[in-house]
Amino acid sequence: MATPAPHTADTLPTQAPDPQEGPADSQPALRNAQVVGTGMPLLEERAPTDAASEILARMRRVRDADIAFALQLRQQLGLSGNDLAAVTLIQHCEAKGTNAHAKDIAHQLGVTSAAATIIVDRLVALGHVARTDDPADGRQRILSLTPSTCALLERATQEADRALAELAATLSTRERTRLTTLLDAVAEILDAGPAAS
């Protein structure tokens, strides 16, 4: 038996034109064309904003999940939102091999130097952060996470990290490249900040 010819844009079934819409030849060629078996319109027919809307919806889903995860982590560590943000900043600096200072926390959180110092003092008192003199700048103190806090963070995030690593392992090299490129582009857009009012 001969294999049926695959559907193309020219052979896809279309609905009869609505008499109220005028002659069929006045409508776009793919106006009523649908992907066979799905009921979904062809990509050429979809509104230009559809793709952006889908991406934004999933970005919001990831953002909401990240917020919920951070809230649970705050509760486990007994930290406020600013405290956790400061701890996370110090953790990121250590991962990159750079030094974290109180001024970095002030810049990241958008608070004054005095407010950043209060946050650091609280984290030191709670046993989460240690301060040491900065040999490159005697006016600055290097901030680092204590071993106990590093262990707490590792235990709290290891399950999520493991699941994400397993998910990444299922992607091909090309898929990982496309995903990282997309995420980098999204980050650059968000780094630009909101439009000025």
N, C-alpha and C positions, 0 to 999 in steps of 0.2 A: 504494500500500500504506500502510495506516495505521501511524503511528509507535507502537511499543509504549510503553505508559505507563511512566514511570520508576519504579524501585523506591523504596518508602518503607519506614519502619520496620514498617508493617503488612503490607507485601507481600514482605518479605525472606524467603527460604527458611529454614526452621528444621529442626533435627534432631528426630527423634522423641524424646520424653522417655524417660529410662532408667526401667524399671519399679521399680528400687530407690530412685528419688528421689521416688516418690509421684505423685499425680495431676498432670497437666500444669497445671491451673489453680492449683495451689499454688505453682508456680514463678514467678519474675519473668517478665514478658511477653517480655523480650529476652534471656532466659537463654542460649539457644543461637544467637541471631541473629548472622550474620556479614556483613561487608561483601562483597558479591558479587564474585567473582573474585580475592579476596585471601586468604581463609581467616582474616582478622583479625577479632576481635570488635569489635562496635560500641563507640564511645567510651563509651556509657552503661554497657556491661558491664565495661569494663576497670577494674582495681583503681585506686583513687585515687592510689596511689603511682607508677603507671606514668609519668605525665608528669614528675614530680619526678625519677624515676630516669633518664629519658632526658636531662633537662637536666643532672643531676649528672655523668652519664657523659661528655657532651660538654664540660662544664666541666673535667673531669679531663683530657680529651684536649688541650684548649687549654693547660691548665697544664703538662702534660708537654712539649708542643711548645715552650712558652715557656722552660721550664727547659733543654731541650736547646739551644735557640737561644742562651740566655745562656751556657751552658757553652762553646759554640763561640766566642762573642764573647770570653769570658775567655781562651781559648787564643790567639786572634788578638792580643789586646792584652797578654797575659802578666800578667794580673791575678788576684788571689784573689777569692773570692766577696764579701768585705766591700769590697775595693777597687772592684769593678765596681758594687756597690750605691751606694757613695759617688759614683762618677763619674755614675751614672744620676741620683742625687738632684740633683747640681749641674746636670746637663743639663736636668732638669725645671724647676728653679728659674729657669734662664736663659730657658727657653722661656716661662715665665709672667711674666718680667720682675721676679722677686723675687731678693733676695740670699741666697746660701747661706753658712752658717757652720759651723764645726766642731760647734757645739752641735746643729745640725740633723741632722748625721750621727750624733751620739751618740744622739739621740732616735729616729731612724729605725732604727738597727741595734740599739738596746737595749744600748749599751755605755757605759762611763764616759767622762768628758771626756778623761781621759788616753789611753784607748784610741783615741778619735776623733782626737786630736792625732797619735798614732803613724801612723794610717792616712793622714791628710793629709800628714804629713811624707814618708811613703813615696811618695805620689802626686806630690808636688812634686819629689822626687829623681828620679822616673822621667820627669819632664817632662810629666805629664798635667794637672797642676793648678797654677794660679798664685794667690798670695795678695796682696791689696792692703788697705790700711787702710780701715776703714769710717768715713766722715766723720760718720755718725750716732752711732757708738759707738766711741770710741777703744780700748775693750777687746777689740773684735772685729776679725777679719780676714775680708774678703769672699773667697770661693773662686770661682774661675772655671776653665773648661776652657781649655787652651792651644789655639791654632789648629791645631796638628798633631793633637791628640787629637780635636778637632771633625771634622777631615777624615777621620781613621781611622774614627770612628763613622759618619759619613755614608756612606763607601764600604762599610762592613760591613753597614749596614742598608738601603741604598737599594733593593736588589732586593726585599726583603720589603715595604718601604714602597710600592714601585710596585705589587706584586701586590695588596696590601691596598686601595690606591686604586682599582685596576681592579675589584676585587670590589665595593667600595662603590658604584661607578658603575653597577653592574647592578641595584641596589636602587631601588625606587620611593621617593618621599618618605614614603609611609605605612610602607613596610617599614623604612626607616631610622629613622623615629620610634619604631616598635615595638621595634626592636632596641636602640636607645640607651636607651629607657626600661627595657627588661629588664636590660641590662647595668648601668645605674645602680642598679637595685633589688638586683641580685646583689652589687654592690660595697658597698652599704649593709649588707647582711646580713653580708658578710665583715668589714666594718669594725668590726662589733660584737664581733668576736673569739669565741673558743671559750667554751662554757658553763663557769662556775666549777665546779671539782670539789668 
